[in-house]
Amino acid sequence: MMVKNILLTVYYVLCISLFAGAQENCNSTSQLMVKGRHILNAKDEPVQLRGLSFSWSVWQGKKYYNKNVVDWLKRDFNATLVRLSMAVQPKGGYLDKPNEQKALITEIADYAISKDLYVIIDWHDHHAEQHLEQAKAFFNEMAQRYAGEPSVIYEIWNEPEKQSWLTVKNYATEVIASIREHDPCNLIVVGSPHWDQDVDMVTENPITGFNNIAYSFHFYASDNYHQDELRNRAQKAIDKGLPLFVTEWGVGEADGDGKFDLRKTEEWVSWMEKNKLSWANWNITDKKETTAILKPGASIHGGWLEKHLTPAGRYIRELLRGLN
């Protein structure tokens, strides 16, 4: 028994040493590193990425998952970040057609990387705890593919709904461990309860034992329920040292439609700028709804003129051009 315990101790020490050594190599010029409440670059400077989220990788937004759109977002919108929202549960999503979804996501991710964009690979699921093994397998494969490519960010659970933080944390711990088997460096973003809004409760029991972990925060700027109270909740988490990443926000209301209140939207944007939060705006689609950036029938190949953009699209384009 004593020999067994000694061997186990040696094994764990070796694992920790290897992991620590791998962490020391996380020094690429484009590597993102979490330190306290901030996401920093290799020069220890705060980084603020801003860009757009593709829509679900099924349904109406799927047709915009192509290289020409990535080119246009980089060249015309001046984006520095794209988010790939891989559908999990819907028909045609990852659970139904895993190989098709992986091929779609990796093709766009690879191309975006080649264009010097940061890329969020998003497990776009509301009930990820029911698909733990599938998520672990997927992110383990992504980690093998993108280890050493610091532009890739793993978002491991889009929006938990009514699950407890403990449920989310237990899921996240397993998925993070699966990623870190192959990729010790890249940023991982973890969701929080109530559609990524209850980030304040995370501060009482954050994930420990891993480096480069941030937490997603979502809001819809014109929604009456997404105003001062929600902003104050997020600010409380930030002030307690929680690193937040706004992986999704929209100019409309929580259902993706509704009004576009410019004053409320600009208040949210000012708040993100004050706190140096990175963000991806929802969403690249021509669906007839407030948060869609494209009018129905807009070209699937980019090259959009102002007449092809919705009020949301025109606003976000000017915002990105001005801030990036």
N, C-alpha and C positions, 0 to 999 in steps of 0.2 A: 504493500500500500504506500509506504514511504517513497519507494522508487517511482511509483506511478505519479504521486503528487509532485515529485521533483521534475519529472519529465513534462508534466502539464505546465508547471511553472516556467520551465525553459521555453516551452512552446509559446506560451502567451507573451513572454518577454521578447522572443524573436518576432512575433506578429506585430507587437507594438513598435519595435525597432524598425521593422520594414515599413510600417505605416508612417512612422515619423520621418524616415528617410524619404519616402515618397512625397510627404508634405513639403519637405525642404526643396524639392524639385519643382514646386508650383510657382515658378518665377518667370513664366512667359510674359512678354510685354503686354499681351492682351488678357492676362489672367485676372479674373475677378476674385477678390478675397474679402470675406466678412471679418470685420474687426469692430466689436461693439455693435452699435446701431447702424454703422455705415458699411456700404459696399465700396471697396477701394480697388484701384488698379495696382500694377506692380510697383508703382512709385509711391504707394501709400496715399494717393490722392482720391477723394470721393469721386465716384463715377455716377453719372446719371444718363441712362439709356432711355431713348424715347422712340416709339415706333407704333406698329399696328399689329393687331391680331387677325389672322385669317379666321374665317368662320368655321363651324363644324366641318370636318373633312368628309361629310356626306351632304345630301340635300343640295340646296341652291348655291351654297358657297363653294362647293367642291371644285367647280369648273375654274375657279381662280387660283387653284394650286398649280402654278406653272412658273417657269423660269422668266418669262416675259414680265409677269406681274412683279416678281422680285426685283428685276432690273428697274422697273418704273418706280417702285417704292423707294429704292435707293437714289435714283437719279432725279426724280421729279418731286417726291415728297420729302426727300432728305432724311429718311428714316435711318436709324442706327440699329434697330432691333425689329425682328419679326417673331411672331408667336404662331406656332403650328398646333392647332387645336384638334388633336386626333380623337375623333369620336370613338367611344368604347362600346356603349350599350345599344345604340340604335341599329336598325337593320342596315347592313353594309359596313358597320363599324368594326372595330378591332376584334370583338368577340365573335363576330360573324365571318369576317374576312381578314384574318390577321396578316397574311402575307401581302395582300393588296394594300392594306393600310400602312404597313411598314415600308413598302416600296415607295408609296406616295410621299410619306413623311421624310424618309431619308434622301430621296431625290431632291426635294426642295431644301432640306437642311444643308446638304452638301453644296448645293449651288449658292445658297445664301452665304455660307462660310467663304466660298471662293470670291464673293463680292465684299468681303470684310464686314459683314453684318453679324451681329449677335443673334442667336437663334434659341428660342424657348421651345423645347419639345414637351408638349402639354398632354398629359393623360386626362382627356376631357370627359370626366366622369363625375356623377354626383353620388355614387354609391360604391366607391372604390374598395371599401372594406369587404365587399362581397366578391371582389375580383383580385384578391391579394396575390395569389400564385401567378395569375396572368400578368399582373403589374410587375412583380419581381422578375419574371422571365423576360418581359419586354425591356425593362430598364437595365437588366444585366446585359442584354444583347446590345442596347444602345451604348452602354458604358464601354463595352469591348470595342465598339466601332469608333467612339469619339474620345476615348482616353487620350490625353495629350493635345486635344483640340479645345483650347480655352474659350472659344466663342460659343460653345454649347452650354445651355442651361437646362436642367431637368426640373420640370414642374410635375410633381408626382401625384397630385390629386387636385383637379381643377377647383371644384367647389363642394366641400361637404355641406350637407343640408342640416338635418337635425341630429346628426351624430354628436356624441360627446367629444370633448378634447382628448380624453383618454383613448377613445377608439381611434381617433385620427392619429394620435401620437404613436400608439402601438403599431398601426399600419405603416406609418412613416418610418419608424425605426427599422422595420424589416426591409422595406424597399431601399432605404438609404444604405443599409448594410450590403444589399445585393449590388448596388451601384459601386460602392467603395471597394468591392472585391477587385475591380478592374480600373476604376477611375478615382484616384485619391484626391483630385484637385477641383474638378468643376463644380460650379455653384448649383445647389439643389434648393428648390423652393417648395415649402410645405404649406398646405392649405390649413384653414381654421374653420371652426363651426359656423353655421348660419351664413352660408354662401361667402365665406372668407371675410366676414365682418367682425366676428368676436375675437379679434387679435389680442384684446386686453387680457382675456383669460389664459392665453398662452404664456404670458409673463410669469404666472404663478408656478408653472411646471414645464419649462421649455425642454426641448430635446438636447441631450448632452452626449458626449462621447464621440462626436463627429465634428469635423471642421467644415466651414463654408456652407452653413445652413441659413437660409432666410425664410421669411414667411409671407405668403401672398395676402394682399388686401384688395378687395373689390368694392366698387361703388358705381352707382348710376347717378350722374350729377344733377339731373333735373327731378329726381324722385323726391317727393315730400318727406319720405322716411329716411332719406340718405343725406341729411344736412348736419346741423351743428352737433347733435348727439352722437352721430356716427363718427364725425371728424374728431370730436373730443375723445372718443373711445380709442381711436387709432393714435391720436397724439399722446394719450396716456401710455400706450404700449411703447411708442418711440422714446418717450422721456424715460422709460424704465430700461432702455437699452435694447429693445427688440428691433432687429433689422427687417424692414418691410420692403416688399417689391410689389408694385401695383401691376400685376400681370394681366388685369382686365379692368377697364372702366369704359363707360359709355356716356355720351352727351344726353341721352334720353332718360327714360324711366327703367325700373328694374326688369320689366318684361321685354326690354329692347325697343319698345315703341313709345308712345306718349309724346309729351311736349319736349322741346329743346329750349331750355331756359338759359340764355347766354350768361346772365348775371351769376346764376348758381354754378354754371360750368366754370366760369372764370375764377370764382372763389375757390373751387376745388383745384384748379390748375395752379393758382397762386400758392395754395397749401402744399402741393407736391413740390413745387419749386423751392419753397422755403425749407422743406425737409430733405431736399435733394433725393427724391424718390424716383426710381426708374419706373417706366410705365409702357404698357401696350394698350392702344385704344381698340375697342370692339366696334365694328368688324368689317372685313372685306367681303362684301356680298352686294348683290343687286336686289335683294329682298325688299319689298315695300314696307320698310319700318324705319323709325327715327334714327337708330344707331347705325344703319347701313351707310357706307360711304359712297355707294354707287347707285345711280338711277337704274331702273329696270332696263335691261338690254345693253348695258354698258359692255364694251368689248372685254372678252376674256383674256386678251393679250396685253392689257395695260394701254399706255398711250392716251389716257383719258384727258380730255379737255375740261374746262370749267363746266361746260354744259352737260357733261356726263356725271358730274359729282352732285351729291345731295348737299343740303346745308351742312350736315355733319361732315361730309367729305371735304367741302371747301374750308370749313373751319379747321379741321385737323391738319389739312395740308399746309395752311398758312401758319398754324401753330408750330408744326415740325420745322418748317422753313425758317421760322424766326428763332426757335430755341436751340436747334442742333447746329 
